[in-house]
Amino acid sequence: MTTHPLRHCAAGIVAAWAFGCAAAAPLQPEPIALPGAIRLALDGPRLRAAGHEAAATAAEAVQAGHYPNPILEYLREGEQAGTRTTTVQISQPIELGGKRRARVALADSTAAQARDELAALRQEVRAEAIAAWYAVRTAQERQALAQALSALAGKSIDVAARQVAAGKVSPIDETRARLAAAEARTELNAAAADLALARTRLGALVGRPADTLLLAPGEDAPLPALKPLPALLAEAAQSLPVRRARGQLAAQEAQTRVERAARLPDLTLTVGSQKIDDVGRRQAVVGVSLPLPLFNRNEGKLLAALRRSDKARDELAAAETETASELGTAYTRYEQARLDADLLRAEVIPSARSAYELTLTGFEHGKFAFLDVLDAQRTWARVQARQWAATQEAWRAWADIARLAGAAIEQEGREQP
């Protein structure tokens, strides 16, 4: 049995269309847990770029340890055979005044600064990933509650409509119920927008499209208890601003040593052989050259390096003071937000929900006015919003503390998810 060629063509077109549809299908949301988000953020381009810079400065440190290359020279004087003079010599610059040692110290301090920058950036990115992940978690909870409140608002409309139909309440109560439902839908739209923004921020950190991010299910980790503030302040020496300022000071001090060593000129030793044709013999050539520091003693560069060292020293002191101040502020923010979030979650929100449910039941039986129902519903929504805000503020403060006292938080963070 033969198949018509047009049937083959049609089958090919259908297969190509199906393949194209499969290729164009949108990516499905992929669940991501907090450890996975941290790992993806740490593999991002910011840290890769810092790693390349650290590798480059390490290579420069190796290069700084090399000695100057010798110079091979060939000289010929005269054109005619028998009267020419030919000289071959090698000159070797010899660095004096500890120039090589100072140059290596400068390169090593620059490499150490790049390594510290990489380590501090890891702490910062890790803290940002945790804060962004919990921002998405909080936004998801807010959206879920907004959906629940919208459903309850719809239920309130039905209850009010039945009460109006039965002649038990005024039609104005049904209007109030519809207004409350519209307000609940507005809150639901705002919650969806906040969730989209939070996913966008997290997606930028982990390198994933925002519409494919879905947090892995699981219980939220409780807000961790921190070490006492004095212990955290002792760890603030590892913060990114302080590390940068300390590395800059070390580099400027090393630069000062380089400029001080440059005041002593280098010696150049020359050895070689000279052939004189008319004499018909060779003779040794030995020479020494040394620049005379009569007009340029490198005073300007040395003075500039000394002043920049003073500047770096003052910037280090300022960074330490500012870091301690910011750490104290973040610590207070975190403790206050953590206490508020725990209190609202454990006591206030359950009581507000119970009050709303009892009020709605009492309204159905004619014991409460509908205004009481709306007031209880708004109270429940308000305390939930306060709980979201407190939780989010706590994680933001925690991220700031992790950035400012990275070593202590990194140690505690190993106990977290």
C-alpha positions in Angstrom: 0.0 0.0 0.0 1.5 3.3 -1.1 1.0 6.6 0.8 0.3 9.7 -1.1 3.1 12.3 -1.0 0.7 15.0 0.2 -0.1 12.9 3.2 3.6 12.8 4.2 3.7 16.6 3.8 0.6 17.1 6.0 2.1 14.8 8.7 5.3 16.8 8.6 3.5 20.1 8.9 1.4 18.8 11.9 4.6 17.4 13.6 6.4 20.7 13.1 3.4 22.6 14.5 3.2 20.4 17.5 7.0 20.8 18.1 6.7 24.6 17.8 3.8 24.6 20.3 5.7 22.6 22.8 8.8 24.8 22.4 6.6 27.9 22.9 4.9 26.5 26.0 5.4 28.7 29.0 7.8 27.5 31.7 6.1 25.9 34.6 6.7 27.4 38.1 9.5 25.5 39.8 9.4 25.2 43.6 12.4 26.6 45.3 13.4 26.3 48.9 15.4 28.7 50.9 18.7 26.8 50.7 18.2 26.5 47.0 17.6 30.2 46.7 20.7 31.0 48.7 22.8 28.6 46.6 21.5 30.1 43.3 22.2 33.7 44.6 25.7 32.8 45.6 26.3 31.4 42.1 25.2 34.6 40.5 27.2 37.0 38.3 28.0 39.5 41.2 30.0 36.9 43.1 31.5 35.5 39.9 32.7 38.9 39.0 34.2 39.4 42.4 35.9 36.0 42.1 37.5 37.0 38.8 38.8 40.2 40.4 40.3 38.2 43.3 42.0 35.8 40.9 43.3 38.8 38.9 44.8 40.4 42.0 46.4 37.1 43.0 48.1 36.9 39.6 49.3 40.5 40.0 50.8 39.6 43.4 52.7 36.8 41.7 53.9 39.2 39.0 55.0 41.8 41.5 57.6 39.3 43.0 59.6 39.1 39.7 63.0 40.7 39.4 63.7 43.2 36.6 64.8 41.6 33.3 68.4 42.0 32.1 69.0 44.2 29.0 71.1 42.8 26.1 72.8 45.5 24.0 74.7 45.3 20.8 76.7 48.3 19.6 78.8 48.8 16.5 80.8 51.9 15.7 82.2 52.5 12.2 81.4 51.2 8.8 84.6 50.0 7.3 86.1 46.6 8.2 89.3 47.0 10.2 88.2 50.2 11.8 84.9 49.1 13.4 84.3 48.6 17.1 81.8 46.1 18.2 80.4 45.9 21.8 78.1 43.3 23.3 77.0 43.9 26.8 74.3 42.9 29.3 72.9 45.4 31.8 71.1 44.2 34.9 69.0 46.7 36.9 69.4 46.2 40.7 66.5 47.5 42.8 67.7 49.2 46.0 65.9 50.5 49.1 63.5 47.5 49.4 61.5 48.3 46.2 60.7 44.7 45.4 59.6 44.0 49.0 57.4 47.1 49.1 55.9 46.2 45.6 55.1 42.7 46.7 53.5 44.0 49.9 51.3 46.4 47.9 50.2 43.6 45.6 49.5 41.3 48.5 47.4 43.9 50.3 45.4 44.5 47.1 44.9 40.7 46.7 43.8 40.4 50.3 41.4 43.3 49.8 39.8 41.5 46.9 39.5 38.3 48.9 37.9 40.2 51.8 35.6 41.9 49.3 34.5 38.5 47.9 33.9 37.0 51.4 31.9 40.1 52.5 29.9 40.1 49.3 29.0 36.5 49.9 27.6 37.5 53.3 25.7 40.4 51.7 24.2 38.3 48.9 23.2 35.5 51.3 21.4 38.0 53.5 19.7 39.6 50.5 18.5 36.2 49.3 17.0 35.3 52.7 15.3 38.6 52.9 13.9 38.3 49.4 12.8 34.7 49.9 10.9 35.7 53.0 9.5 38.7 51.2 7.9 36.3 48.7 6.7 34.1 51.5 5.1 37.0 53.3 3.5 38.3 50.1 2.1 34.8 49.4 0.6 34.7 52.9 -0.9 38.2 52.4 -2.4 37.1 49.1 -3.9 34.0 50.6 -5.4 36.0 53.4 -6.7 38.6 51.0 -8.4 35.8 49.1 -10.0 34.5 52.3 -11.2 37.9 53.3 -12.7 38.4 49.9 -14.5 35.1 50.2 -15.7 36.2 53.7 -16.9 39.5 52.3 -18.9 37.6 49.7 -20.4 35.5 52.5 -21.3 38.7 54.4 -23.2 40.0 51.3 -25.3 36.8 51.2 -26.0 37.0 54.9 -26.9 40.7 54.7 -29.1 40.0 51.6 -31.0 37.3 53.5 -31.5 39.6 56.5 -32.8 42.4 54.3 -35.2 40.0 52.4 -36.5 38.9 55.8 -37.0 42.5 56.8 -34.7 42.2 59.8 -32.2 44.9 58.8 -32.1 48.0 56.6 -31.0 47.7 52.9 -28.1 50.0 53.8 -26.5 47.1 55.5 -26.4 45.2 52.2 -24.8 48.2 50.5 -22.2 48.3 53.3 -21.5 44.6 52.7 -21.0 45.2 49.0 -18.6 48.1 49.7 -16.7 45.9 52.1 -16.4 43.2 49.4 -15.1 45.8 46.9 -12.5 46.9 49.4 -11.5 43.3 49.9 -11.1 42.9 46.2 -8.9 46.0 46.1 -6.7 44.5 48.8 -6.5 41.3 46.9 -5.3 43.2 43.8 -2.7 45.0 45.9 -1.5 41.7 47.4 -1.1 40.2 44.0 0.9 43.2 42.8 3.2 43.0 45.9 3.7 39.3 45.3 4.7 40.0 41.7 7.3 42.6 42.8 8.7 40.3 45.5 9.1 37.5 42.9 10.8 39.9 40.6 13.3 40.9 43.3 14.0 37.2 44.2 14.2 36.2 40.5 16.9 38.9 39.9 18.9 37.5 42.8 18.6 33.8 41.9 18.7 34.3 38.1 15.3 32.9 37.4 12.3 34.4 35.6 9.9 35.8 38.1 6.9 34.0 36.6 8.6 30.6 37.2 9.3 31.1 40.9 7.2 29.2 43.4 8.3 28.7 46.9 8.6 25.1 48.0 5.9 24.1 50.5 6.9 23.8 54.1 6.7 25.4 57.5 8.3 28.8 57.9 11.3 29.0 60.1 10.7 31.0 63.2 12.4 34.3 63.6 15.8 33.4 65.2 17.0 34.8 68.5 20.2 36.9 68.2 23.3 37.1 70.3 23.5 40.0 72.7 24.3 43.3 71.0 27.9 43.5 72.5 28.7 40.1 70.9 27.4 41.3 67.6 29.4 44.5 67.8 32.5 42.5 68.3 31.8 40.8 65.0 31.1 44.0 63.2 34.8 44.2 62.3 34.0 41.7 59.5 31.3 43.9 57.9 31.7 44.9 54.3 32.2 48.6 55.0 34.9 48.0 57.6 36.6 45.4 55.5 36.8 47.8 52.6 38.1 50.6 54.7 40.7 48.3 56.4 41.8 46.9 53.1 42.1 50.4 51.6 44.2 51.5 54.6 46.5 48.5 54.1 46.9 49.3 50.4 47.6 53.0 51.1 50.3 52.1 53.7 51.9 49.7 51.3 51.8 52.4 48.6 53.6 54.7 51.0 56.3 52.2 51.4 56.6 51.9 47.7 57.0 55.7 47.3 59.5 55.8 50.1 61.6 53.1 48.5 61.4 55.0 45.2 63.4 57.8 46.7 66.6 55.7 46.5 67.6 55.3 42.8 68.3 51.9 41.3 71.7 50.7 40.3 72.4 49.3 36.9 75.3 46.9 36.5 76.7 46.4 33.0 79.2 43.7 31.8 80.2 42.9 28.3 82.9 42.5 25.6 84.2 45.0 23.1 86.1 44.1 19.9 88.3 46.6 18.2 89.1 45.6 14.6 92.3 47.7 14.1 93.8 46.3 17.2 92.5 42.8 16.6 91.6 41.9 20.2 88.7 42.0 22.6 88.5 43.7 26.0 86.1 43.5 28.8 83.5 46.1 29.5 82.3 46.8 33.0 80.1 49.6 34.0 77.9 50.9 36.8 75.2 53.6 36.4 73.3 55.3 39.2 70.8 58.2 38.7 71.7 61.2 40.8 68.6 62.4 42.8 69.4 66.0 42.5 66.1 67.4 41.2 63.6 64.6 41.8 63.6 62.8 45.1 59.9 61.6 44.9 58.9 64.0 47.7 55.5 64.8 46.1 54.4 61.2 45.6 55.6 60.2 49.0 53.7 63.1 50.6 50.5 62.3 48.6 50.8 58.7 49.8 51.1 59.8 53.4 48.1 62.0 53.1 46.0 59.3 51.5 47.1 56.9 54.3 45.8 59.5 56.8 42.6 59.7 54.8 42.2 55.9 54.8 42.8 55.8 58.5 40.1 58.3 59.2 37.7 56.5 56.8 38.3 53.3 58.7 37.4 55.0 62.0 34.3 56.5 60.4 33.3 53.1 59.0 33.7 51.4 62.4 31.5 54.1 64.0 28.8 54.1 61.3 28.7 50.3 61.4 28.3 50.2 65.1 25.5 52.8 64.9 23.7 50.9 62.1 24.1 47.6 63.8 22.6 49.0 67.0 19.7 50.4 65.0 19.1 47.2 63.1 19.3 45.2 66.4 16.6 47.3 68.0 14.4 47.1 64.8 14.7 43.4 64.7 13.9 42.7 68.4 10.9 45.0 68.3 9.6 43.6 65.0 10.2 40.0 66.2 8.3 40.6 69.5 5.4 42.3 67.6 5.2 39.5 65.0 5.2 36.7 67.7 2.6 38.5 69.8 0.3 39.1 66.8 0.6 35.6 65.5 0.2 33.8 68.8 -2.5 36.0 70.5 -4.0 38.9 68.6 -4.8 37.3 65.3 -6.6 34.2 66.7 -8.6 36.5 69.0 -9.5 38.8 66.1 -10.6 35.9 63.9 -12.7 34.4 66.7 -14.3 37.8 67.3 -15.2 38.2 63.7 -16.7 34.7 63.4 -18.7 35.2 66.6 -19.9 38.6 65.4 -21.0 37.3 62.0 -22.9 34.4 63.7 -24.5 36.8 66.1 -25.6 39.1 63.2 -27.3 36.1 61.5 -29.3 35.6 64.7 -30.0 39.3 65.1 -27.8 40.0 68.1 -25.4 42.4 66.4 -25.6 45.1 63.8 -23.8 44.7 60.5 -21.6 47.6 61.4 -20.2 45.3 64.2 -19.5 42.7 61.6 -17.6 45.1 59.4 -15.7 46.4 62.4 -14.6 42.9 63.4 -13.7 42.0 59.8 -11.6 45.2 59.4 -9.9 44.5 62.8 -9.0 41.0 61.7 -7.6 42.3 58.4 -5.7 45.1 60.2 -3.9 42.9 62.7 -3.0 40.5 59.9 -1.5 43.4 58.0 0.5 44.4 61.1 1.7 40.9 61.4 2.9 40.8 57.8 4.6 44.2 58.2 6.3 43.1 61.5 7.5 39.8 60.0 8.8 41.6 56.9 10.5 44.3 58.9 12.1 41.6 61.1 13.7 39.8 58.2 14.8 43.1 56.7 16.5 44.0 59.9 18.0 40.5 60.2 19.4 41.0 56.7 21.0 44.3 57.8 22.5 42.6 60.9 23.8 39.8 58.7 25.5 42.4 56.5 27.0 44.2 59.4 27.9 41.3 61.7 28.4 38.6 59.1 30.5 36.2 61.1 28.1 35.9 64.0 25.0 35.6 61.8 26.7 33.2 59.4 27.4 30.9 62.4 23.8 31.1 63.6 22.5 30.8 60.1 23.8 27.2 59.9 21.0 26.3 62.4 18.4 27.9 60.1 16.7 26.2 57.1 
